[in-house]
Structures are given as structure tokens and as C-alpha cells.
Amino acid sequence: MCRTWLLVIGIWFWSSWNLTAAEPNRLSLAEIQRGWILLFDGQTLFGWRRESRANWRVEQGAIVVDEGQPGLLRTASQFSDYRLRLEYRAPSGTNSGVFVHTSPRPKNPRSDCYEVNLADPQTSPFPTGSLVGRHRGADAPPLDGKWHALEVLVQGAVVRVWVDGKLVSHYRDPRPLGRGYIGLQFNRGPVAFRSIRLKPLGLKPLLDAQLSRWRSFPGKPARFHIDAQGVLHVRGGPGQLETRDQFGDFVLQMEVRVNAPGLNSGVFFRCIPGKFWQGYESQIHNGYLADPTQPADYGTGGFYRRQKARRIVAQDRKWFVKTLVVVGNHMACWVNGYQVSDWTDRRPEHENPRRGCRRTPGTIALQAHDPTTNLSFRNIRIAELRPRGK
């Protein structure tokens, strides 16, 4: 009985995953549907990397730091065009920042990152909201130990910064940086961050009514068709629906519905073109064992045979949003905006991702696993990530 109630409570918690936008470190249902993802889960530093010996930690739902070696806590994933929102808190005298399009250990904010400063005018010539070494922003609220909202739009050559809803910086870079990591800086004084979320921009649709950008693998029993509402239905199997184009480094978003309990499918990427199920596989399987932290078969968002999802977030018979970010030998997946995987392929290079690390572009394929397959897909969109600028 006790175990049953724990499972019920767990299912309720994840099915109602943040319907209130005001709650820290949560996404509203509307944000999830619009493609926002959380970079900080409010409890752990999953998906982040320390680049200096500072005491980065999680306290009371915030990432905090107050002593150690200056440097960054940065994302493991890289991004290109996006809208970033977060909240920060720091007392007067602190000098910190939020770095976008950054290298892991930037040397010069004028060339290898955009440093959105967090500092008062008496502390730095680039006060809060300014881009250090590039642009001095308009007046922003002082550091006063209270929570403030920061928003950064990075799109091509343009960087815009808002503080508490007010536009304080608008900068156009003559030499755009392309893609990079997102970093939180420890420089001088205590600082805290929370509600760190990102919406990828520039994604283009992959589906049309004729499936003109896709081809099904010949000689297999699976069926693929688009209905009048633009929903792709995948039935039976085995089989594979593969893109005609190839993609290397990208952000891929889609909505998925598993139409019966316990079904198995996957999204393959960097596939060997024209080969059957020969790529990395981002799993689709919503089953779990004792609780949602124990996927039954790598779990939705896990990388099959490489890394299990750390939690089952999606539910069968309900639409969910899946976001996949792949750059170089690193890949990560979010389900309903919650990051479930973060994996770096350190195997030797190989043409076939089943046997080694494939960095070169390949096709994307949707899997029809077996005769029981019954899945639906919609709003499949992708953006290729621009190479890092010189």
C-alpha cells in the first residue's frame, strides 16, 4: 500500500509539472508548449561544469557561490540563437556576470564571449546589464540583495539585455560569435541565480503534408502518414522514416504522444544515410520500475545503450515536448523542459555511432520499433547551430 501511494504521488507530481509560472525553477504549461527548457532544475548542478575552484552549490532552490577562484560555472551544452531568462540576487559590492556564447575559460570579453555584467556603477565601468568591453548599458536597478529578473536575447549579430523588464542594452557585434556555452561568473562577492530557462530560436519545420523531406525505409511493414491536422502517425513495425537532409550540430524539438502503455520507439540522429537504425538513438519509452528515477529501458530522453534518462517525465497517451541538443561529441535531452540526459561520447571516432563517436552530419530517423508501435508526432522543428566564430 505504501509503495502504491508513493507511485501515485510521483505520477501526480510529474503530470502536473509546474502549471504556475511564478514558482521558481518551474516552467508553466504554456512555456513548455512554446519550447522553453530549464537549464537549472532547482536541486542539482546536473548539466553544468565548474571551470574554477569556487564553492558553487545549490541552496534553497538557487545556485550560489561566495568564495574561491574567479571563473565560471557553465552549461555542458552549447547554444546559438536563443532567449535566456533568469533571476539573480547579490548585495552591493558584488561583481559578477552572466556569460553567453562563451568559451569554457574566456580570456577577453571583447572577443571570446558576451559578458552581461552584474555590478553597480561604483564597482565597475560596465554596470548591470552592460556587455563588458563592448557596450555600456542604460540605468539598471542597483544590487540590493533582492531578486531581479534578467533576460538576454542572442540572435545572429544582435544581443539585447533587459533587467526587470526594462531594455538596458542593444548591441550589434561586427564579428558574431556563433555558438557557445552559458556561464555564471564568480568574480567578487556573493551571488545567487535561479529560474534559469532558455528558448531556442530559429527552428524550422521538418514536416509537411507530403512528407517531402522524408523517406521510409523500403521493404519494411511500418506505416507513416500525416493527417489533416499535420500530425504524423507511426504504426506497426519494424520500420524507419528518415530525413533526406543531413544534420551535424543542431537543436531538435518535437511533440510526441505514445498512444498505448509501454511502447518502445526512438529518435535516431547522425545516422548513416540509407542504413537501417544506424545512428545515435534518443529513446522513447515512458515505462519505469519502482519509481520514475528508474527507467525500464533507458527511458524517454535517454541515449540507448549509452546513458539512461535520470527520470521519466512523460506519460503515455499524453503529448510531451522533447528537445535534443547535439554539438560535437556532446548531446543532451530535455523532456517537457526538464533535462533528463547529458552525455559526452568519448569513444574513438567511427562512421557508425553504434560502434564509436560520429561527429560528422547524418540523417534523422523516427523509429517504428515493432508491430505494436503506435505513436504520433507533430511540430518537428530543427535549427542547425552556427559554428563558433573566430
Secondary structure as GFF3:
##gff-version 3
##sequence-region A 1 390
A	DSSP	alpha_helix	2	15	.	.	.	ID=ss1
A	DSSP	alpha_helix	29	33	.	.	.	ID=ss2
A	DSSP	beta_strand	37	38	.	.	.	ID=ss3
A	DSSP	beta_strand	48	50	.	.	.	ID=ss4
A	DSSP	beta_strand	57	59	.	.	.	ID=ss5
A	DSSP	beta_strand	62	65	.	.	.	ID=ss6
A	DSSP	beta_strand	71	75	.	.	.	ID=ss7
A	DSSP	beta_strand	82	89	.	.	.	ID=ss8
A	DSSP	beta_strand	95	102	.	.	.	ID=ss9
A	DSSP	beta_strand	114	118	.	.	.	ID=ss10
A	DSSP	beta_strand	148	155	.	.	.	ID=ss11
A	DSSP	beta_strand	158	163	.	.	.	ID=ss12
A	DSSP	beta_strand	166	172	.	.	.	ID=ss13
A	DSSP	beta_strand	181	188	.	.	.	ID=ss14
A	DSSP	beta_strand	191	200	.	.	.	ID=ss15
A	DSSP	beta_strand	204	205	.	.	.	ID=ss16
A	DSSP	beta_strand	214	216	.	.	.	ID=ss17
A	DSSP	beta_strand	223	226	.	.	.	ID=ss18
A	DSSP	beta_strand	232	235	.	.	.	ID=ss19
A	DSSP	beta_strand	239	243	.	.	.	ID=ss20
A	DSSP	beta_strand	250	258	.	.	.	ID=ss21
A	DSSP	beta_strand	265	271	.	.	.	ID=ss22
A	DSSP	beta_strand	280	284	.	.	.	ID=ss23
A	DSSP	beta_strand	320	327	.	.	.	ID=ss24
A	DSSP	beta_strand	330	335	.	.	.	ID=ss25
A	DSSP	beta_strand	338	344	.	.	.	ID=ss26
A	DSSP	beta_strand	363	368	.	.	.	ID=ss27
A	DSSP	beta_strand	374	384	.	.	.	ID=ss28
###
